[in-house]
Amino acid sequence: MKNKKIDIESLDRKNIHQVPDGYFDGLPLKIQSRINQKNGVSSVFFITRMQMVWSATAVIALFFIGWFWYPQGTELSTTEQILADLNSEDLIEYLYEEDISTDEIIAAINENYLLDEISLIEDVIIDENLSEEDLESIYSELDYSTEIM
């Protein structure tokens, strides 16, 4: 296809659009009615905005309820707490399955820890003012023949 140059000046100048009679007489009323309709739409938007505000409020309230309901973080357990939660039979079975000897357990224990524990036990015994007879009855109740492994 060849590029034809069109001379705009040579085109007929006629009005191809027709406007109905009295169109511009009723135009201001049509514009005013559309403005009034848009005001009605904004009230619907206000309802939508209110729903959004109430929804956001409900979500925030649920968040805070969940925050207080769920425990705050995970607390680090001490070794004593972890061992206290373990069943003795399970612990013995684990040590047996892993083939850990009593000597290995004793070698892994910190001497300062043992000395601290012994002093705590002695403090409890002294604080309770146990007599020699009470101590003898406690020692007689202990069974030293039980082996861990």
FENMO-V543527 format. One line per field, one symbol per residue. ss: DSSP state (2 for helix, 1 for strand, 0 for the rest). phi: phi as a letter, one per 20 degrees, with the letter a starting at -180 (. if undefined). Layout:
# FENMO-V543527
ss: ???
phi: ???
This chain:
# FENMO-V543527
ss: 00000002220000000000002222222222222222222222222222222222222222222222200000000022222220022222222220000222222200222222222222222220000222222222200000000
phi: .efeedeffeffdceeecdffmfffefgfffffffffffffffffffffffffffffffffffffffeffgfmdffeefffffffffgfffffffffeleeffffffefffffffffffffffffffelfefffffffffffdeefdfc
